[in-house]
Amino acid sequence: MEHELRAEYVDGAEPEDGEVKTWHVVREEEATGMCGRELSPEAALRSVDDWGNAGMPICHSCGALYLRESP
Ligand SMILES: [Zn+2]
């Protein structure tokens, strides 16, 4: 299964100019994080290969669930 990282923005921010608060893991290109968090379908996507990059805060719940699902 393909996973991607989708951005959650700081409160009230729009995807175009938003400052990213947390990256959630989504399955394929869904707009709902694995933790159940609803995200904007306009929010930025990044590859899970970017996991662990400095300056990319990852949702802890998504992280735990993702690690359980990945081989
Ligand atoms: Zn999450």
N, CA, C, O and the ligand as a Tripos MOL2 file, in Angstrom:
@<TRIPOS>MOLECULE
protein
  285   283    72     0     0
PROTEIN
NO_CHARGES

@<TRIPOS>ATOM
      1 N           0.8330   -1.1980    0.0000 N.3       1 MET1
      2 CA          0.0000    0.0000    0.0000 C.3       1 MET1
      3 C           0.8730    1.2560    0.0000 C.2       1 MET1
      4 O           1.8800    1.3440    0.7020 O.2       1 MET1
      5 N           0.4500    2.2130   -0.8070 N.am      2 GLU2
      6 CA          1.2100    3.4560   -0.8880 C.3       2 GLU2
      7 C           0.8200    4.4020    0.2390 C.2       2 GLU2
      8 O          -0.3630    4.5870    0.5260 O.2       2 GLU2
      9 N           1.7910    4.9790    0.8540 N.am      3 HIS3
     10 CA          1.5370    5.9900    1.8720 C.3       3 HIS3
     11 C           2.1890    7.3000    1.4590 C.2       3 HIS3
     12 O           3.2210    7.3200    0.7880 O.2       3 HIS3
     13 N           1.5570    8.3970    1.8790 N.am      4 GLU4
     14 CA          2.1310    9.7180    1.6490 C.3       4 GLU4
     15 C           1.9810   10.5300    2.9190 C.2       4 GLU4
     16 O           1.2310   10.1750    3.8280 O.2       4 GLU4
     17 N           2.7030   11.6100    2.9530 N.am      5 LEU5
     18 CA          2.5700   12.5470    4.0680 C.3       5 LEU5
     19 C           1.7190   13.7180    3.6000 C.2       5 LEU5
     20 O           1.9600   14.2750    2.5290 O.2       5 LEU5
     21 N           0.7180   14.0950    4.4040 N.am      6 ARG6
     22 CA         -0.1110   15.2360    4.0470 C.3       6 ARG6
     23 C          -0.0520   16.2660    5.1710 C.2       6 ARG6
     24 O          -0.0550   15.9270    6.3540 O.2       6 ARG6
     25 N           0.0020   17.5160    4.7690 N.am      7 ALA7
     26 CA          0.2150   18.5980    5.7340 C.3       7 ALA7
     27 C          -1.0430   18.9840    6.4900 C.2       7 ALA7
     28 O          -2.1330   19.0600    5.9230 O.2       7 ALA7
     29 N          -0.8690   19.2250    7.7850 N.am      8 GLU8
     30 CA         -1.8800   19.9420    8.5670 C.3       8 GLU8
     31 C          -1.2820   21.3190    8.8320 C.2       8 GLU8
     32 O          -0.1330   21.4370    9.2570 O.2       8 GLU8
     33 N          -2.0750   22.3600    8.5760 N.am      9 TYR9
     34 CA         -1.5530   23.7190    8.7140 C.3       9 TYR9
     35 C          -1.8860   24.3050   10.0700 C.2       9 TYR9
     36 O          -2.8010   23.8450   10.7530 O.2       9 TYR9
     37 N          -1.1490   25.3040   10.4450 N.am     10 VAL10
     38 CA         -1.4530   25.9880   11.6960 C.3      10 VAL10
     39 C          -2.8610   26.5640   11.6070 C.2      10 VAL10
     40 O          -3.3570   26.8540   10.5190 O.2      10 VAL10
     41 N          -3.4870   26.7230   12.7450 N.am     11 ASP11
     42 CA         -4.9060   27.0620   12.8080 C.3      11 ASP11
     43 C          -5.2810   28.2030   11.8760 C.2      11 ASP11
     44 O          -4.7040   29.2890   11.9150 O.2      11 ASP11
     45 N          -6.2620   27.9200   11.0420 N.am     12 GLY12
     46 CA         -6.8190   28.9530   10.1820 C.3      12 GLY12
     47 C          -6.0230   29.2170    8.9210 C.2      12 GLY12
     48 O          -6.4830   29.9720    8.0640 O.2      12 GLY12
     49 N          -4.8590   28.6310    8.7720 N.am     13 ALA13
     50 CA         -4.0380   28.9220    7.5970 C.3      13 ALA13
     51 C          -4.5730   28.1710    6.3770 C.2      13 ALA13
     52 O          -5.1030   27.0650    6.4890 O.2      13 ALA13
     53 N          -4.4240   28.7870    5.2350 N.am     14 GLU14
     54 CA         -4.8250   28.1700    3.9780 C.3      14 GLU14
     55 C          -3.6350   27.4360    3.3850 C.2      14 GLU14
     56 O          -2.4850   27.8190    3.6020 O.2      14 GLU14
     57 N          -3.9240   26.3620    2.6250 N.am     15 PRO15
     58 CA         -2.8120   25.6030    2.0400 C.3      15 PRO15
     59 C          -1.8430   26.4470    1.2130 C.2      15 PRO15
     60 O          -0.6510   26.1440    1.1610 O.2      15 PRO15
     61 N          -2.3490   27.5130    0.5600 N.am     16 GLU16
     62 CA         -1.4600   28.2900   -0.3250 C.3      16 GLU16
     63 C          -0.3640   29.0050    0.4460 C.2      16 GLU16
     64 O           0.7740   29.1070   -0.0110 O.2      16 GLU16
     65 N          -0.7320   29.5070    1.6400 N.am     17 ASP17
     66 CA          0.2540   30.3320    2.3510 C.3      17 ASP17
     67 C           0.5530   29.7630    3.7290 C.2      17 ASP17
     68 O           1.2120   30.3960    4.5540 O.2      17 ASP17
     69 N           0.0500   28.5500    3.9580 N.am     18 GLY18
     70 CA          0.0820   28.0300    5.3210 C.3      18 GLY18
     71 C           1.4340   27.5830    5.8050 C.2      18 GLY18
     72 O           2.2870   27.1160    5.0500 O.2      18 GLY18
     73 N           1.5880   27.7460    7.0850 N.am     19 GLU19
     74 CA          2.7480   27.2020    7.7570 C.3      19 GLU19
     75 C           2.3400   25.8140    8.2470 C.2      19 GLU19
     76 O           1.3220   25.6690    8.9230 O.2      19 GLU19
     77 N           3.1170   24.8130    7.9140 N.am     20 VAL20
     78 CA          2.7560   23.4430    8.2730 C.3      20 VAL20
     79 C           2.9660   23.2170    9.7590 C.2      20 VAL20
     80 O           4.0170   23.5340   10.3160 O.2      20 VAL20
     81 N           1.9270   22.6550   10.3920 N.am     21 LYS21
     82 CA          1.9940   22.3590   11.8200 C.3      21 LYS21
     83 C           2.5130   20.9350   12.0220 C.2      21 LYS21
     84 O           3.4250   20.6990   12.8140 O.2      21 LYS21
     85 N           1.9190   20.0000   11.2980 N.am     22 THR22
     86 CA          2.2550   18.5860   11.4490 C.3      22 THR22
     87 C           2.0480   17.8860   10.1090 C.2      22 THR22
     88 O           1.1770   18.2650    9.3250 O.2      22 THR22
     89 N           2.8450   16.8800    9.8620 N.am     23 TRP23
     90 CA          2.6090   16.0140    8.6950 C.3      23 TRP23
     91 C           1.9510   14.7310    9.1780 C.2      23 TRP23
     92 O           2.4300   14.0790   10.1060 O.2      23 TRP23
     93 N           0.8420   14.3810    8.5300 N.am     24 HIS24
     94 CA          0.1370   13.1410    8.8490 C.3      24 HIS24
     95 C           0.3890   12.1340    7.7360 C.2      24 HIS24
     96 O           0.6660   12.5030    6.5950 O.2      24 HIS24
     97 N           0.2880   10.8640    8.0860 N.am     25 VAL25
     98 CA          0.4170    9.8130    7.0780 C.3      25 VAL25
     99 C          -0.9750    9.4900    6.5510 C.2      25 VAL25
    100 O          -1.8980    9.2340    7.3230 O.2      25 VAL25
    101 N          -1.1150    9.5060    5.2260 N.am     26 VAL26
    102 CA         -2.3720    9.1150    4.5900 C.3      26 VAL26
    103 C          -2.1220    7.9290    3.6810 C.2      26 VAL26
    104 O          -1.0110    7.7350    3.1870 O.2      26 VAL26
    105 N          -3.1640    7.1330    3.4630 N.am     27 ARG27
    106 CA         -3.0670    6.0260    2.5160 C.3      27 ARG27
    107 C          -3.3570    6.5790    1.1410 C.2      27 ARG27
    108 O          -4.3500    7.2770    0.9350 O.2      27 ARG27
    109 N          -2.4830    6.2620    0.1950 N.am     28 GLU28
    110 CA         -2.5880    6.8050   -1.1510 C.3      28 GLU28
    111 C          -2.7900    8.3070   -1.0450 C.2      28 GLU28
    112 O          -2.0070    8.9760   -0.3710 O.2      28 GLU28
    113 N          -3.8180    8.8610   -1.6880 N.am     29 GLU29
    114 CA         -3.9370   10.3180   -1.6330 C.3      29 GLU29
    115 C          -5.1760   10.7400   -0.8670 C.2      29 GLU29
    116 O          -5.7830   11.7650   -1.1790 O.2      29 GLU29
    117 N          -5.5540    9.9630    0.1260 N.am     30 GLU30
    118 CA         -6.7160   10.3220    0.9280 C.3      30 GLU30
    119 C          -6.4840   11.6210    1.6830 C.2      30 GLU30
    120 O          -5.3520   12.0760    1.8500 O.2      30 GLU30
    121 N          -7.5930   12.2060    2.1340 N.am     31 ALA31
    122 CA         -7.5080   13.4590    2.8870 C.3      31 ALA31
    123 C          -7.6730   13.2360    4.3870 C.2      31 ALA31
    124 O          -7.7510   14.1950    5.1550 O.2      31 ALA31
    125 N          -7.7250   11.9800    4.8020 N.am     32 THR32
    126 CA         -7.8430   11.6830    6.2300 C.3      32 THR32
    127 C          -6.5850   10.9700    6.7020 C.2      32 THR32
    128 O          -6.1780    9.9580    6.1320 O.2      32 THR32
    129 N          -5.9860   11.5030    7.7360 N.am     33 GLY33
    130 CA         -4.7910   10.8800    8.2870 C.3      33 GLY33
    131 C          -5.1070    9.5310    8.8950 C.2      33 GLY33
    132 O          -6.2560    9.2440    9.2300 O.2      33 GLY33
    133 N          -4.0790    8.7010    9.0390 N.am     34 MET34
    134 CA         -4.2810    7.3890    9.6500 C.3      34 MET34
    135 C          -4.7640    7.5150   11.0930 C.2      34 MET34
    136 O          -5.3730    6.5860   11.6240 O.2      34 MET34
    137 N          -4.4990    8.6490   11.7270 N.am     35 CYS35
    138 CA         -4.9530    8.8910   13.0980 C.3      35 CYS35
    139 C          -6.4090    9.3390   13.1290 C.2      35 CYS35
    140 O          -6.9810    9.5040   14.2060 O.2      35 CYS35
    141 N          -7.0200    9.5390   11.9500 N.am     36 GLY36
    142 CA         -8.4130    9.9600   11.8980 C.3      36 GLY36
    143 C          -8.5960   11.4470   11.6770 C.2      36 GLY36
    144 O          -9.7230   11.9220   11.5380 O.2      36 GLY36
    145 N          -7.5110   12.1790   11.6420 N.am     37 ARG37
    146 CA         -7.5630   13.6230   11.4620 C.3      37 ARG37
    147 C          -8.0050   13.9680   10.0390 C.2      37 ARG37
    148 O          -7.4570   13.4490    9.0660 O.2      37 ARG37
    149 N          -9.0080   14.8530    9.9280 N.am     38 GLU38
    150 CA         -9.4630   15.2990    8.6160 C.3      38 GLU38
    151 C          -8.5270   16.3970    8.1200 C.2      38 GLU38
    152 O          -8.2420   17.3640    8.8280 O.2      38 GLU38
    153 N          -8.0630   16.2240    6.9010 N.am     39 LEU39
    154 CA         -7.1320   17.1930    6.3290 C.3      39 LEU39
    155 C          -7.7200   17.7470    5.0480 C.2      39 LEU39
    156 O          -8.6060   17.1390    4.4470 O.2      39 LEU39
    157 N          -7.2290   18.8920    4.6340 N.am     40 SER40
    158 CA         -7.7190   19.4790    3.3990 C.3      40 SER40
    159 C          -7.2280   18.6660    2.2030 C.2      40 SER40
    160 O          -6.0550   18.2970    2.1380 O.2      40 SER40
    161 N          -8.1370   18.3840    1.2470 N.am     41 PRO41
    162 CA         -7.6740   17.7130    0.0260 C.3      41 PRO41
    163 C          -6.7330   18.6020   -0.7780 C.2      41 PRO41
    164 O          -6.0690   18.1320   -1.7010 O.2      41 PRO41
    165 N          -6.6750   19.8970   -0.4260 N.am     42 GLU42
    166 CA         -5.7510   20.8260   -1.0860 C.3      42 GLU42
    167 C          -4.3850   20.8470   -0.3990 C.2      42 GLU42
    168 O          -3.4360   21.4400   -0.9110 O.2      42 GLU42
    169 N          -4.2940   20.2080    0.7450 N.am     43 ALA43
    170 CA         -3.0500   20.2870    1.5160 C.3      43 ALA43
    171 C          -1.9110   19.6010    0.7750 C.2      43 ALA43
    172 O          -2.1200   18.6660    0.0010 O.2      43 ALA43
    173 N          -0.7200   20.0820    1.0290 N.am     44 ALA44
    174 CA          0.4640   19.5630    0.3510 C.3      44 ALA44
    175 C           0.6860   18.0840    0.6710 C.2      44 ALA44
    176 O           0.3880   17.6170    1.7700 O.2      44 ALA44
    177 N           1.2140   17.3670   -0.3100 N.am     45 LEU45
    178 CA          1.6070   15.9700   -0.1380 C.3      45 LEU45
    179 C           3.1110   15.8540   -0.2970 C.2      45 LEU45
    180 O           3.7150   16.5310   -1.1290 O.2      45 LEU45
    181 N           3.6980   14.9990    0.4990 N.am     46 ARG46
    182 CA          5.1140   14.6760    0.3250 C.3      46 ARG46
    183 C           5.2690   13.1790    0.4180 C.2      46 ARG46
    184 O           4.4410   12.4820    1.0030 O.2      46 ARG46
    185 N           6.3250   12.7080   -0.1570 N.am     47 SER47
    186 CA          6.6180   11.2780   -0.1020 C.3      47 SER47
    187 C           7.0060   10.8720    1.3120 C.2      47 SER47
    188 O           7.6270   11.6470    2.0390 O.2      47 SER47
    189 N           6.6350    9.6530    1.7000 N.am     48 VAL48
    190 CA          7.0950    9.1620    3.0040 C.3      48 VAL48
    191 C           8.6130    9.0220    3.0300 C.2      48 VAL48
    192 O           9.2050    8.8760    4.1000 O.2      48 VAL48
    193 N           9.2450    9.0660    1.8590 N.am     49 ASP49
    194 CA         10.7080    9.0390    1.8340 C.3      49 ASP49
    195 C          11.3070   10.2560    2.5450 C.2      49 ASP49
    196 O          12.4690   10.2520    2.9510 O.2      49 ASP49
    197 N          10.4750   11.3030    2.6830 N.am     50 ASP50
    198 CA         10.9480   12.5040    3.3720 C.3      50 ASP50
    199 C          10.8570   12.3800    4.8850 C.2      50 ASP50
    200 O          11.2750   13.2720    5.6230 O.2      50 ASP50
    201 N          10.3130   11.2770    5.3270 N.am     51 TRP51
    202 CA         10.1980   11.0020    6.7730 C.3      51 TRP51
    203 C          11.5470   11.2210    7.4500 C.2      51 TRP51
    204 O          12.5850   10.7570    6.9790 O.2      51 TRP51
    205 N          11.5010   11.9310    8.5510 N.am     52 GLY52
    206 CA         12.7210   12.0810    9.3340 C.3      52 GLY52
    207 C          13.5760   13.2660    8.9280 C.2      52 GLY52
    208 O          14.5850   13.5570    9.5700 O.2      52 GLY52
    209 N          13.1710   13.9630    7.8470 N.am     53 ASN53
    210 CA         13.9010   15.1760    7.4890 C.3      53 ASN53
    211 C          13.7890   16.1980    8.6150 C.2      53 ASN53
    212 O          12.7510   16.3120    9.2660 O.2      53 ASN53
    213 N          14.8400   16.9150    8.8260 N.am     54 ALA54
    214 CA         14.8040   17.9680    9.8380 C.3      54 ALA54
    215 C          13.7210   18.9670    9.4770 C.2      54 ALA54
    216 O          13.5440   19.3080    8.3080 O.2      54 ALA54
    217 N          13.0130   19.4230   10.4610 N.am     55 GLY55
    218 CA         11.9990   20.4400   10.2290 C.3      55 GLY55
    219 C          10.6870   19.8890    9.7380 C.2      55 GLY55
    220 O           9.8090   20.6580    9.3490 O.2      55 GLY55
    221 N          10.5220   18.5770    9.7430 N.am     56 MET56
    222 CA          9.2390   17.9910    9.3570 C.3      56 MET56
    223 C           8.6300   17.2470   10.5400 C.2      56 MET56
    224 O           8.8940   16.0600   10.7330 O.2      56 MET56
    225 N           7.8280   17.9310   11.3210 N.am     57 PRO57
    226 CA          7.1990   17.2600   12.4610 C.3      57 PRO57
    227 C           6.1490   16.2660   11.9870 C.2      57 PRO57
    228 O           5.2550   16.6230   11.2190 O.2      57 PRO57
    229 N           6.2520   15.0330   12.4350 N.am     58 ILE58
    230 CA          5.3230   13.9710   12.0280 C.3      58 ILE58
    231 C           4.3610   13.6910   13.1780 C.2      58 ILE58
    232 O           4.7640   13.6290   14.3400 O.2      58 ILE58
    233 N           3.0850   13.5240   12.8380 N.am     59 CYS59
    234 CA          2.0610   13.1790   13.8220 C.3      59 CYS59
    235 C           2.4400   11.8550   14.5100 C.2      59 CYS59
    236 O           2.6950   10.8490   13.8470 O.2      59 CYS59
    237 N           2.4720   11.8770   15.8300 N.am     60 HIS60
    238 CA          2.9100   10.6820   16.5560 C.3      60 HIS60
    239 C           1.9660    9.4970   16.3630 C.2      60 HIS60
    240 O           2.4100    8.3570   16.2300 O.2      60 HIS60
    241 N           0.6570    9.7760   16.3490 N.am     61 SER61
    242 CA         -0.3180    8.6920   16.1700 C.3      61 SER61
    243 C          -0.1600    8.0680   14.7940 C.2      61 SER61
    244 O          -0.1360    6.8450   14.6600 O.2      61 SER61
    245 N          -0.0520    8.9040   13.7740 N.am     62 CYS62
    246 CA          0.1550    8.3980   12.4200 C.3      62 CYS62
    247 C           1.4480    7.6040   12.3360 C.2      62 CYS62
    248 O           1.4980    6.5550   11.6930 O.2      62 CYS62
    249 N           2.4820    8.0960   12.9780 N.am     63 GLY63
    250 CA          3.7630    7.4190   12.9370 C.3      63 GLY63
    251 C           3.6750    6.0140   13.4830 C.2      63 GLY63
    252 O           4.2030    5.0730   12.8920 O.2      63 GLY63
    253 N           2.9990    5.8720   14.6240 N.am     64 ALA64
    254 CA          2.8650    4.5610   15.2550 C.3      64 ALA64
    255 C           2.0720    3.6110   14.3720 C.2      64 ALA64
    256 O           2.4380    2.4480   14.2020 O.2      64 ALA64
    257 N           0.9710    4.1260   13.8070 N.am     65 LEU65
    258 CA          0.1260    3.2790   12.9550 C.3      65 LEU65
    259 C           0.8460    2.9030   11.6760 C.2      65 LEU65
    260 O           0.7460    1.7660   11.2130 O.2      65 LEU65
    261 N           1.5610    3.8390   11.1100 N.am     66 TYR66
    262 CA          2.2800    3.5810    9.8720 C.3      66 TYR66
    263 C           3.3550    2.5110   10.0810 C.2      66 TYR66
    264 O           3.5020    1.5980    9.2690 O.2      66 TYR66
    265 N           4.0910    2.6340   11.1630 N.am     67 LEU67
    266 CA          5.1680    1.6670   11.4100 C.3      67 LEU67
    267 C           4.6060    0.2650   11.6080 C.2      67 LEU67
    268 O           5.2640   -0.7260   11.2910 O.2      67 LEU67
    269 N           3.3970    0.1890   12.1300 N.am     68 ARG68
    270 CA          2.7650   -1.1210   12.3260 C.3      68 ARG68
    271 C           2.3610   -1.7230   10.9930 C.2      68 ARG68
    272 O           2.3800   -2.9430   10.8250 O.2      68 ARG68
    273 N           1.9900   -0.8590   10.0320 N.am     69 GLU69
    274 CA          1.4960   -1.3420    8.7370 C.3      69 GLU69
    275 C           2.6250   -1.6310    7.7510 C.2      69 GLU69
    276 O           2.4740   -2.4650    6.8580 O.2      69 GLU69
    277 N           3.7330   -0.9590    7.9090 N.am     70 SER70
    278 CA          4.7830   -1.1230    6.9110 C.3      70 SER70
    279 C           5.6240   -2.3510    7.2530 C.2      70 SER70
    280 O           5.8050   -2.6800    8.4250 O.2      70 SER70
    281 N           6.1260   -3.0150    6.2390 N.am     71 PRO71
    282 CA          6.8550   -4.2550    6.4570 C.3      71 PRO71
    283 C           8.1810   -4.0320    7.1880 C.2      71 PRO71
    284 O           8.9120   -4.9890    7.4450 O.2      71 PRO71
    285 ZN         -2.0040   11.9580   12.2420 Zn       72 ZN72
@<TRIPOS>BOND
     1     1     2 1
     2     2     3 1
     3     3     4 2
     4     3     5 am
     5     5     6 1
     6     6     7 1
     7     7     8 2
     8     7     9 am
     9     9    10 1
    10    10    11 1
    11    11    12 2
    12    11    13 am
    13    13    14 1
    14    14    15 1
    15    15    16 2
    16    15    17 am
    17    17    18 1
    18    18    19 1
    19    19    20 2
    20    19    21 am
    21    21    22 1
    22    22    23 1
    23    23    24 2
    24    23    25 am
    25    25    26 1
    26    26    27 1
    27    27    28 2
    28    27    29 am
    29    29    30 1
    30    30    31 1
    31    31    32 2
    32    31    33 am
    33    33    34 1
    34    34    35 1
    35    35    36 2
    36    35    37 am
    37    37    38 1
    38    38    39 1
    39    39    40 2
    40    39    41 am
    41    41    42 1
    42    42    43 1
    43    43    44 2
    44    43    45 am
    45    45    46 1
    46    46    47 1
    47    47    48 2
    48    47    49 am
    49    49    50 1
    50    50    51 1
    51    51    52 2
    52    51    53 am
    53    53    54 1
    54    54    55 1
    55    55    56 2
    56    55    57 am
    57    57    58 1
    58    58    59 1
    59    59    60 2
    60    59    61 am
    61    61    62 1
    62    62    63 1
    63    63    64 2
    64    63    65 am
    65    65    66 1
    66    66    67 1
    67    67    68 2
    68    67    69 am
    69    69    70 1
    70    70    71 1
    71    71    72 2
    72    71    73 am
    73    73    74 1
    74    74    75 1
    75    75    76 2
    76    75    77 am
    77    77    78 1
    78    78    79 1
    79    79    80 2
    80    79    81 am
    81    81    82 1
    82    82    83 1
    83    83    84 2
    84    83    85 am
    85    85    86 1
    86    86    87 1
    87    87    88 2
    88    87    89 am
    89    89    90 1
    90    90    91 1
    91    91    92 2
    92    91    93 am
    93    93    94 1
    94    94    95 1
    95    95    96 2
    96    95    97 am
    97    97    98 1
    98    98    99 1
    99    99   100 2
   100    99   101 am
   101   101   102 1
   102   102   103 1
   103   103   104 2
   104   103   105 am
   105   105   106 1
   106   106   107 1
   107   107   108 2
   108   107   109 am
   109   109   110 1
   110   110   111 1
   111   111   112 2
   112   111   113 am
   113   113   114 1
   114   114   115 1
   115   115   116 2
   116   115   117 am
   117   117   118 1
   118   118   119 1
   119   119   120 2
   120   119   121 am
   121   121   122 1
   122   122   123 1
   123   123   124 2
   124   123   125 am
   125   125   126 1
   126   126   127 1
   127   127   128 2
   128   127   129 am
   129   129   130 1
   130   130   131 1
   131   131   132 2
   132   131   133 am
   133   133   134 1
   134   134   135 1
   135   135   136 2
   136   135   137 am
   137   137   138 1
   138   138   139 1
   139   139   140 2
   140   139   141 am
   141   141   142 1
   142   142   143 1
   143   143   144 2
   144   143   145 am
   145   145   146 1
   146   146   147 1
   147   147   148 2
   148   147   149 am
   149   149   150 1
   150   150   151 1
   151   151   152 2
   152   151   153 am
   153   153   154 1
   154   154   155 1
   155   155   156 2
   156   155   157 am
   157   157   158 1
   158   158   159 1
   159   159   160 2
   160   159   161 am
   161   161   162 1
   162   162   163 1
   163   163   164 2
   164   163   165 am
   165   165   166 1
   166   166   167 1
   167   167   168 2
   168   167   169 am
   169   169   170 1
   170   170   171 1
   171   171   172 2
   172   171   173 am
   173   173   174 1
   174   174   175 1
   175   175   176 2
   176   175   177 am
   177   177   178 1
   178   178   179 1
   179   179   180 2
   180   179   181 am
   181   181   182 1
   182   182   183 1
   183   183   184 2
   184   183   185 am
   185   185   186 1
   186   186   187 1
   187   187   188 2
   188   187   189 am
   189   189   190 1
   190   190   191 1
   191   191   192 2
   192   191   193 am
   193   193   194 1
   194   194   195 1
   195   195   196 2
   196   195   197 am
   197   197   198 1
   198   198   199 1
   199   199   200 2
   200   199   201 am
   201   201   202 1
   202   202   203 1
   203   203   204 2
   204   203   205 am
   205   205   206 1
   206   206   207 1
   207   207   208 2
   208   207   209 am
   209   209   210 1
   210   210   211 1
   211   211   212 2
   212   211   213 am
   213   213   214 1
   214   214   215 1
   215   215   216 2
   216   215   217 am
   217   217   218 1
   218   218   219 1
   219   219   220 2
   220   219   221 am
   221   221   222 1
   222   222   223 1
   223   223   224 2
   224   223   225 am
   225   225   226 1
   226   226   227 1
   227   227   228 2
   228   227   229 am
   229   229   230 1
   230   230   231 1
   231   231   232 2
   232   231   233 am
   233   233   234 1
   234   234   235 1
   235   235   236 2
   236   235   237 am
   237   237   238 1
   238   238   239 1
   239   239   240 2
   240   239   241 am
   241   241   242 1
   242   242   243 1
   243   243   244 2
   244   243   245 am
   245   245   246 1
   246   246   247 1
   247   247   248 2
   248   247   249 am
   249   249   250 1
   250   250   251 1
   251   251   252 2
   252   251   253 am
   253   253   254 1
   254   254   255 1
   255   255   256 2
   256   255   257 am
   257   257   258 1
   258   258   259 1
   259   259   260 2
   260   259   261 am
   261   261   262 1
   262   262   263 1
   263   263   264 2
   264   263   265 am
   265   265   266 1
   266   266   267 1
   267   267   268 2
   268   267   269 am
   269   269   270 1
   270   270   271 1
   271   271   272 2
   272   271   273 am
   273   273   274 1
   274   274   275 1
   275   275   276 2
   276   275   277 am
   277   277   278 1
   278   278   279 1
   279   279   280 2
   280   279   281 am
   281   281   282 1
   282   282   283 1
   283   283   284 2
@<TRIPOS>SUBSTRUCTURE
     1 MET1         2 RESIDUE 1 A MET
     2 GLU2         6 RESIDUE 1 A GLU
     3 HIS3        10 RESIDUE 1 A HIS
     4 GLU4        14 RESIDUE 1 A GLU
     5 LEU5        18 RESIDUE 1 A LEU
     6 ARG6        22 RESIDUE 1 A ARG
     7 ALA7        26 RESIDUE 1 A ALA
     8 GLU8        30 RESIDUE 1 A GLU
     9 TYR9        34 RESIDUE 1 A TYR
    10 VAL10       38 RESIDUE 1 A VAL
    11 ASP11       42 RESIDUE 1 A ASP
    12 GLY12       46 RESIDUE 1 A GLY
    13 ALA13       50 RESIDUE 1 A ALA
    14 GLU14       54 RESIDUE 1 A GLU
    15 PRO15       58 RESIDUE 1 A PRO
    16 GLU16       62 RESIDUE 1 A GLU
    17 ASP17       66 RESIDUE 1 A ASP
    18 GLY18       70 RESIDUE 1 A GLY
    19 GLU19       74 RESIDUE 1 A GLU
    20 VAL20       78 RESIDUE 1 A VAL
    21 LYS21       82 RESIDUE 1 A LYS
    22 THR22       86 RESIDUE 1 A THR
    23 TRP23       90 RESIDUE 1 A TRP
    24 HIS24       94 RESIDUE 1 A HIS
    25 VAL25       98 RESIDUE 1 A VAL
    26 VAL26      102 RESIDUE 1 A VAL
    27 ARG27      106 RESIDUE 1 A ARG
    28 GLU28      110 RESIDUE 1 A GLU
    29 GLU29      114 RESIDUE 1 A GLU
    30 GLU30      118 RESIDUE 1 A GLU
    31 ALA31      122 RESIDUE 1 A ALA
    32 THR32      126 RESIDUE 1 A THR
    33 GLY33      130 RESIDUE 1 A GLY
    34 MET34      134 RESIDUE 1 A MET
    35 CYS35      138 RESIDUE 1 A CYS
    36 GLY36      142 RESIDUE 1 A GLY
    37 ARG37      146 RESIDUE 1 A ARG
    38 GLU38      150 RESIDUE 1 A GLU
    39 LEU39      154 RESIDUE 1 A LEU
    40 SER40      158 RESIDUE 1 A SER
    41 PRO41      162 RESIDUE 1 A PRO
    42 GLU42      166 RESIDUE 1 A GLU
    43 ALA43      170 RESIDUE 1 A ALA
    44 ALA44      174 RESIDUE 1 A ALA
    45 LEU45      178 RESIDUE 1 A LEU
    46 ARG46      182 RESIDUE 1 A ARG
    47 SER47      186 RESIDUE 1 A SER
    48 VAL48      190 RESIDUE 1 A VAL
    49 ASP49      194 RESIDUE 1 A ASP
    50 ASP50      198 RESIDUE 1 A ASP
    51 TRP51      202 RESIDUE 1 A TRP
    52 GLY52      206 RESIDUE 1 A GLY
    53 ASN53      210 RESIDUE 1 A ASN
    54 ALA54      214 RESIDUE 1 A ALA
    55 GLY55      218 RESIDUE 1 A GLY
    56 MET56      222 RESIDUE 1 A MET
    57 PRO57      226 RESIDUE 1 A PRO
    58 ILE58      230 RESIDUE 1 A ILE
    59 CYS59      234 RESIDUE 1 A CYS
    60 HIS60      238 RESIDUE 1 A HIS
    61 SER61      242 RESIDUE 1 A SER
    62 CYS62      246 RESIDUE 1 A CYS
    63 GLY63      250 RESIDUE 1 A GLY
    64 ALA64      254 RESIDUE 1 A ALA
    65 LEU65      258 RESIDUE 1 A LEU
    66 TYR66      262 RESIDUE 1 A TYR
    67 LEU67      266 RESIDUE 1 A LEU
    68 ARG68      270 RESIDUE 1 A ARG
    69 GLU69      274 RESIDUE 1 A GLU
    70 SER70      278 RESIDUE 1 A SER
    71 PRO71      282 RESIDUE 1 A PRO
    72 ZN72       285 GROUP 0 **** ****
